[in-house]
Amino acid sequence: MPPYDLDHRLVVGVSSSALFDLSDSQRVFDEQGIDAYRAYQDEHLDRTLRPGVAFEFVQRLLSLNDLSPSAQDPLVEVFVLSKNDPTTGLRVMSSVAAHGLPISRSIFTQGVAPYAYIPALNISLFLSGDARDVRTATLLGHPAGQVLGSAAVGHLAAAGPTAERTPGVPLAPGGAQPAPDDAADAELRVAFDFDGVLADDSAERIFQSDGLEQFHRYESARKVTEHHAGPILPFLRALSTIQRREEERAVEDPTYRPRVRVSIVTARSAPSHERAVNTLRSWGVTVNDAFFMGGADKGRVLRVLRPHIFFDDQRGHLDPVAREVASVLVPYGVTNEVAVALDDAPVLAT
């Protein structure tokens, strides 16, 4: 039998700290050490871990495998990448099974960050709660993001503005449907900042050093010049292949409604929006919505859009919405060169 091919799939690596709420386990590790942590996981092996920040994103991403004609040839593959050892990792994989997640592949590297395996596994996105691991992975050129907090558990999110509505159910403030009806919403909504996330930080550096007026002049003069790729572009490109498969399905079946919806939520505005749009077109990726906020609060849009995951390179854009929207920090570029000292960041055991 030939090896299982990873090169033509969308592959995501997710740490156990991103997939599940490990706050109780982490407290044991922080206060009592590794031996107590191992004992705690053994004692709680039969207790299923609660969903974490990235859970619903992963769950909905995996649901897109029904677009493949064969269950043995999925479009999406997810690896659990964990700093647990194989023994303490038993509870993680037991929880994966208990939640019905179709994840069978995992890597446990006791106490060692697993980001070295990102290229080997063709991973286009690595998610972790560990700030150090994500920062190092990003510095090495890997597509990585740090999930923030534990309050924005995906299954509590309300349906987005483009989702199917349940007849007779009133909308909540902001246009979102109450959370219990979100099961009827099959969409996967993914939102990205542009500069420092999908594109590199070259334009952002102009803004930081020379101000907004010079930034607009710089971008206008280069409106047909493609931006260099940023750290998370590999994931958007891989996601776009699934969007194309959805377009094919819609042609085959006129009743099929595409589920993947990609949005750009950026502080850019006219006239700098033009280069961003032209760049997205030249990359050949599909973007459904673009919000050029011009410095207005992104949270006003995100609370209505309700993405299942949002990527930004600035904590100032993420922290205000992290309790409501699954938020991912991309620690890349000029806005992260003067960052909070890593000694002040939480250290996760997983």
SVG drawing of the C-alpha trace seen along z (x, -y; Angstrom):
<svg xmlns="http://www.w3.org/2000/svg" viewBox="-42 -62 56 64">
<polyline fill="none" stroke="black" stroke-width="0.4" points="0.0,0.0 1.5,-3.4 2.0,-6.0 -0.9,-8.3 -0.4,-11.4 -0.4,-14.8 0.8,-16.9 -2.6,-17.5 -4.7,-18.2 -5.4,-21.1 -3.4,-20.0 -3.8,-21.8 -1.8,-21.1 -3.5,-22.0 -2.1,-21.7 -4.2,-20.3 -4.2,-23.7 -6.0,-25.2 -8.4,-22.3 -9.5,-21.8 -9.9,-23.8 -6.9,-22.7 -7.1,-25.4 -7.6,-22.9 -4.8,-20.7 -2.5,-23.7 -3.2,-24.9 -2.0,-21.6 1.1,-21.7 1.9,-25.3 1.3,-24.8 2.5,-21.2 4.8,-20.2 5.0,-17.6 4.6,-14.5 1.3,-15.8 0.2,-16.8 0.8,-13.2 -1.1,-11.8 -4.0,-14.3 -4.3,-13.2 -4.3,-9.5 -7.0,-10.1 -9.1,-12.0 -8.6,-9.8 -12.3,-9.1 -13.4,-12.7 -13.8,-14.3 -12.1,-17.6 -14.3,-20.6 -14.0,-22.3 -11.4,-25.0 -11.0,-28.2 -10.2,-26.4 -12.6,-23.5 -15.5,-24.7 -13.2,-25.9 -11.6,-22.5 -14.9,-20.7 -16.4,-22.7 -13.3,-22.5 -13.3,-18.7 -17.0,-18.6 -15.9,-19.8 -14.6,-16.3 -18.0,-15.4 -17.1,-17.2 -14.7,-14.3 -16.0,-11.4 -14.2,-9.0 -13.9,-9.0 -10.4,-7.5 -9.4,-10.5 -10.3,-13.5 -9.7,-17.1 -8.8,-18.1 -6.4,-16.5 -5.9,-17.5 -2.9,-16.5 -2.9,-17.0 0.6,-18.3 1.3,-18.2 4.1,-18.6 2.4,-16.0 4.1,-12.6 2.2,-9.7 0.8,-8.6 -0.6,-12.0 -1.8,-12.4 -4.2,-9.5 -6.8,-11.8 -6.4,-14.2 -7.2,-11.5 -9.9,-10.0 -11.6,-13.4 -11.2,-13.7 -13.0,-10.4 -15.7,-11.4 -16.5,-14.6 -16.8,-12.7 -13.9,-14.5 -12.6,-12.5 -8.9,-13.0 -6.8,-9.9 -3.2,-11.4 -1.2,-12.8 2.3,-13.7 3.4,-13.8 6.8,-15.3 7.4,-15.3 8.3,-18.8 9.6,-19.7 7.7,-22.1 6.5,-20.2 6.7,-23.0 9.8,-21.4 7.4,-19.0 5.2,-21.6 7.0,-21.5 7.4,-17.7 3.6,-17.2 2.7,-19.9 0.9,-21.9 -0.6,-25.1 -1.7,-26.3 -0.4,-25.6 -2.5,-26.7 -1.3,-26.7 -2.0,-28.5 1.8,-28.7 3.1,-32.1 6.7,-31.0 6.1,-28.1 4.1,-30.2 6.6,-33.1 9.4,-30.7 7.5,-28.9 6.7,-32.3 10.3,-33.4 11.2,-30.2 8.8,-31.0 6.0,-28.6 2.3,-29.5 1.4,-29.7 -1.0,-31.5 -1.6,-31.8 -5.1,-31.2 -6.1,-33.8 -8.0,-33.1 -10.5,-30.3 -13.8,-32.2 -14.6,-32.3 -15.4,-28.6 -16.7,-28.1 -19.9,-26.1 -21.2,-29.1 -21.0,-31.4 -24.1,-32.6 -24.9,-32.2 -23.4,-34.8 -25.3,-37.2 -25.1,-35.0 -26.3,-31.8 -29.7,-30.2 -32.2,-31.5 -34.7,-29.4 -38.1,-30.7 -39.8,-32.5 -36.7,-32.9 -36.0,-36.6 -32.5,-37.9 -30.3,-39.0 -28.9,-42.5 -26.4,-43.0 -28.1,-40.6 -26.9,-37.3 -29.2,-34.4 -29.2,-33.0 -26.5,-30.4 -28.7,-27.3 -29.8,-27.5 -26.3,-27.7 -26.3,-23.9 -28.5,-24.7 -25.7,-27.0 -23.3,-24.9 -21.0,-27.7 -17.3,-28.0 -16.6,-31.7 -12.9,-32.6 -11.7,-36.2 -8.3,-37.6 -6.5,-40.9 -4.5,-41.7 -1.1,-43.3 1.2,-41.2 -1.2,-38.2 -1.9,-37.4 0.6,-40.0 4.0,-40.8 4.6,-43.9 6.4,-46.1 3.4,-48.5 2.8,-48.5 6.4,-49.6 5.7,-52.6 2.7,-53.5 4.5,-53.0 7.5,-55.2 6.0,-57.8 2.3,-58.0 -1.0,-57.5 -0.7,-60.0 2.6,-58.6 1.2,-55.1 -1.6,-55.9 0.8,-57.5 3.1,-54.5 0.3,-52.0 -1.4,-54.0 1.9,-54.2 2.1,-50.4 -1.6,-49.5 -0.9,-46.9 2.2,-45.5 1.5,-42.3 2.3,-42.2 4.8,-39.7 3.2,-36.8 2.6,-37.0 2.7,-34.1 -0.9,-32.9 -1.3,-33.0 -0.5,-29.2 -3.7,-28.5 -5.9,-30.8 -4.5,-29.3 -5.3,-25.8 -8.8,-26.9 -9.4,-28.4 -8.9,-24.9 -11.9,-23.8 -13.9,-26.8 -13.3,-25.8 -14.5,-22.3 -17.6,-23.9 -18.1,-25.8 -17.9,-22.5 -20.4,-20.9 -22.8,-23.8 -22.7,-23.3 -23.4,-19.6 -26.1,-20.2 -27.9,-23.5 -29.4,-23.0 -25.9,-23.0 -25.0,-26.1 -21.3,-26.8 -20.3,-26.7 -16.8,-28.3 -17.0,-32.1 -13.8,-34.1 -13.6,-37.7 -10.9,-40.4 -11.2,-42.8 -8.5,-45.4 -7.7,-48.9 -7.0,-49.9 -9.3,-52.2 -9.4,-54.0 -7.2,-54.5 -4.9,-51.8 -7.7,-49.2 -7.0,-48.9 -3.6,-47.3 -5.0,-44.8 -7.8,-43.8 -5.5,-43.5 -3.1,-41.4 -5.8,-39.0 -6.8,-38.6 -3.2,-37.9 -2.9,-35.3 -5.9,-33.5 -7.7,-33.2 -11.4,-33.6 -12.6,-36.3 -16.3,-36.7 -16.3,-39.9 -13.9,-42.8 -14.2,-45.3 -11.9,-48.3 -12.4,-49.9 -10.0,-52.9 -9.1,-52.7 -12.6,-52.2 -13.1,-49.5 -13.0,-46.1 -15.0,-44.6 -18.2,-46.4 -18.0,-44.2 -16.7,-41.0 -19.5,-40.9 -22.0,-40.8 -19.9,-38.6 -19.2,-36.1 -16.3,-34.3 -15.3,-30.9 -11.7,-32.2 -10.1,-35.6 -6.4,-36.2 -4.7,-39.5 -1.2,-40.6 -2.1,-43.1 -3.4,-42.3 -5.1,-45.7 -7.5,-44.4 -8.0,-41.0 -8.3,-41.5 -11.6,-43.5 -13.3,-40.7 -11.5,-37.6 -14.3,-36.7 -16.8,-36.6 -14.8,-35.6 -12.2,-32.9 -9.1,-35.1 -5.7,-34.2 -2.6,-36.4 -0.1,-36.2 3.2,-37.4 4.8,-38.7 6.3,-41.9 6.9,-45.4 3.9,-45.5 5.3,-42.6 9.0,-43.7 8.3,-45.5 6.1,-43.0 5.3,-41.9 8.3,-40.1 7.8,-36.4 8.6,-35.9 5.2,-37.6 3.3,-35.3 1.6,-32.2 3.4,-28.9 1.3,-26.0 2.3,-22.4 0.7,-21.2"/>
</svg>
